Amino acid sequence: MANAGGKVAVQDFFVPDELRGKYIKSLFVDGSHIYCPAGAEKLVELSFDGSAIQFSCCISLLGFDYGDLNHLAKIGKFWYLSFWNRAFIRCSSLEALEKGEYENLYESFGFKGTPYYMSVIGERFYITEICGRQSVISFSIGKENDGIKDIRCELMFTELPEASFARKRVDTLL
């Protein structure tokens, strides 16, 4: 992409083989690296040198019973990953994740549905929760040890919106 008179112009189109035919739910950019969850099988890492995007590596998620990877984010010194089948994982590195060295924070955060997308506002981190319960959970990170603190439920729908039921009805027809 390039800035063409104040507008974004696509200059080239690149799809690594590891992402062909995959549904990419989210992206996470960390410096010159772009992370793409590619379903339940893998996490694809791309690198960007300022002029081109290139394939870096692929981290296998086979063997996890958590379903599709929804989103990931690097918060402090830890990686946080949300999975479709009710998992919210924290690990020290993506290599540690691949080796099975992680902790599942799902119950300690009080989730009842599927943790989905993560974002940050100021010093707080927010996670949306869908399917089973619609909410927004937030937390902060301790500065000394990157420990999780002050977990809060910021927003919760007591009744699911009609759009959620309509989406589920359409999903059953597909």
C-alpha positions as CSV (number, residue, x, y, z in Angstrom):
1,M,0.0,0.0,0.0
2,A,1.0,3.6,-0.5
3,N,-0.2,7.1,0.2
4,A,-1.5,8.4,-3.1
5,G,-2.5,12.0,-2.6
6,G,-3.9,11.3,0.9
7,K,-5.7,8.1,-0.2
8,V,-4.5,4.5,0.4
9,A,-3.6,2.8,-2.8
10,V,-3.0,-0.9,-3.1
11,Q,0.2,-1.5,-5.0
12,D,0.6,-5.3,-4.7
13,F,-1.4,-8.3,-3.4
14,F,0.3,-11.1,-1.4
15,V,-1.2,-14.2,0.0
16,P,1.2,-16.8,1.4
17,D,0.4,-20.4,0.7
18,E,-0.3,-21.0,4.5
19,L,-3.2,-18.6,4.3
20,R,-4.8,-19.7,1.1
21,G,-8.4,-20.8,1.7
22,K,-8.3,-19.7,5.3
23,Y,-10.7,-17.4,7.1
24,I,-8.6,-14.7,8.9
25,K,-10.6,-13.4,11.9
26,S,-8.1,-10.8,13.0
27,L,-4.6,-9.5,12.7
28,F,-2.1,-8.4,15.3
29,V,0.8,-6.1,14.4
30,D,3.8,-6.1,16.7
31,G,6.6,-3.9,15.3
32,S,7.6,-5.3,11.9
33,H,5.6,-8.6,12.4
34,I,2.0,-9.3,11.5
35,Y,0.3,-12.3,13.1
36,C,-2.7,-14.0,11.3
37,P,-4.8,-16.6,13.1
38,A,-5.6,-19.2,10.4
39,G,-8.3,-21.3,11.8
40,A,-7.7,-24.2,14.2
41,E,-4.5,-25.3,12.5
42,K,-2.0,-22.6,12.6
43,L,-0.9,-19.1,13.4
44,V,1.0,-17.5,10.5
45,E,3.7,-14.8,11.1
46,L,4.5,-12.4,8.4
47,S,7.3,-9.8,8.4
48,F,7.2,-6.3,6.9
49,D,10.4,-4.4,6.1
50,G,8.7,-1.2,5.1
51,S,8.3,-2.1,1.4
52,A,7.2,-5.7,1.3
53,I,5.4,-8.4,3.3
54,Q,7.1,-11.8,3.5
55,F,6.2,-15.1,5.1
56,S,8.2,-15.6,8.3
57,C,7.0,-18.8,10.0
58,C,4.0,-20.9,10.9
59,I,3.2,-22.0,14.4
60,S,1.2,-25.2,14.6
61,L,-1.9,-25.2,16.7
62,L,-2.7,-28.9,16.0
63,G,-3.3,-30.8,19.2
64,F,-5.2,-27.9,20.9
65,D,-8.8,-28.8,21.8
66,Y,-9.8,-25.1,21.8
67,G,-11.0,-24.8,18.2
68,D,-10.2,-21.7,16.0
69,L,-7.9,-19.0,17.3
70,N,-9.9,-15.8,17.4
71,H,-7.3,-13.2,18.3
72,L,-4.0,-12.7,19.9
73,A,-2.1,-9.8,21.5
74,K,1.3,-9.2,23.1
75,I,0.6,-7.5,26.4
76,G,3.7,-6.7,28.5
77,K,6.0,-9.8,28.3
78,F,3.1,-12.3,27.7
79,W,1.1,-13.3,24.7
80,Y,-2.7,-13.6,25.2
81,L,-4.8,-15.7,22.8
82,S,-8.6,-16.2,22.6
83,F,-9.9,-19.5,21.2
84,W,-13.4,-20.4,20.0
85,N,-13.9,-23.3,22.4
86,R,-13.8,-21.3,25.5
87,A,-10.2,-20.7,26.1
88,F,-8.2,-17.6,27.0
89,I,-4.6,-18.5,27.0
90,R,-1.5,-16.7,28.3
91,C,2.1,-17.8,27.4
92,S,5.6,-16.4,27.6
93,S,6.3,-16.9,23.9
94,L,4.6,-18.3,20.8
95,E,7.2,-21.1,20.9
96,A,6.1,-21.9,24.4
97,L,2.5,-22.1,23.2
98,E,3.6,-24.6,20.5
99,K,5.3,-26.7,23.2
100,G,2.1,-26.7,25.4
101,E,3.6,-24.3,28.0
102,Y,0.7,-22.0,28.7
103,E,-2.0,-21.3,31.2
104,N,-5.7,-21.1,30.5
105,L,-7.2,-18.0,32.2
106,Y,-10.8,-18.7,31.1
107,E,-12.2,-19.5,34.6
108,S,-10.2,-16.9,36.5
109,F,-11.6,-14.2,34.2
110,G,-15.2,-15.4,34.8
111,F,-16.0,-16.0,31.1
112,K,-19.2,-17.9,30.3
113,G,-19.1,-17.6,26.5
114,T,-16.3,-17.2,23.9
115,P,-13.5,-14.7,24.5
116,Y,-13.1,-13.0,21.2
117,Y,-11.3,-9.7,20.3
118,M,-8.8,-7.8,22.5
119,S,-8.1,-4.1,22.5
120,V,-6.5,-1.4,24.8
121,I,-7.7,1.9,26.0
122,G,-5.2,3.8,28.2
123,E,-3.8,1.3,30.8
124,R,-6.7,-1.2,30.5
125,F,-7.1,-4.2,28.2
126,Y,-10.5,-5.2,27.0
127,I,-11.8,-8.5,25.8
128,T,-15.2,-9.0,24.1
129,E,-17.1,-12.1,24.9
130,I,-19.7,-13.6,22.5
131,C,-21.8,-16.8,22.2
132,G,-23.2,-17.8,25.6
133,R,-22.9,-14.4,27.1
134,Q,-22.4,-11.0,25.6
135,S,-20.0,-8.9,27.6
136,V,-16.8,-6.9,27.8
137,I,-14.2,-7.9,30.4
138,S,-11.3,-5.6,31.3
139,F,-8.1,-6.0,33.2
140,S,-4.8,-4.2,33.9
141,I,-1.2,-5.4,34.1
142,G,1.2,-4.8,37.0
143,K,4.2,-2.8,36.0
144,E,6.8,-4.9,38.0
145,N,5.9,-8.5,37.0
146,D,3.2,-8.2,34.3
147,G,0.8,-9.9,36.7
148,I,-2.9,-9.6,35.9
149,K,-4.9,-7.4,38.2
150,D,-8.3,-5.7,38.6
151,I,-10.4,-7.9,36.4
152,R,-13.8,-6.3,35.8
153,C,-16.9,-6.9,33.8
154,E,-17.5,-3.6,32.2
155,L,-20.6,-4.4,30.1
156,M,-23.0,-7.3,30.0
157,F,-26.2,-7.8,28.1
158,T,-28.7,-9.6,30.3
159,E,-30.6,-10.6,27.2
160,L,-29.0,-11.5,23.9
161,P,-29.8,-9.1,21.1
162,E,-32.2,-10.4,18.4
163,A,-29.3,-10.1,15.9
164,S,-27.5,-12.9,17.8
165,F,-30.4,-15.2,17.5
166,A,-30.8,-14.3,13.8
167,R,-27.1,-15.0,13.2
168,K,-27.4,-18.4,14.9
169,R,-30.5,-19.3,12.8
170,V,-28.6,-18.4,9.6
171,D,-25.6,-20.4,10.8
172,T,-27.7,-23.5,11.1
173,L,-28.9,-23.2,7.5
174,L,-25.3,-23.1,6.1
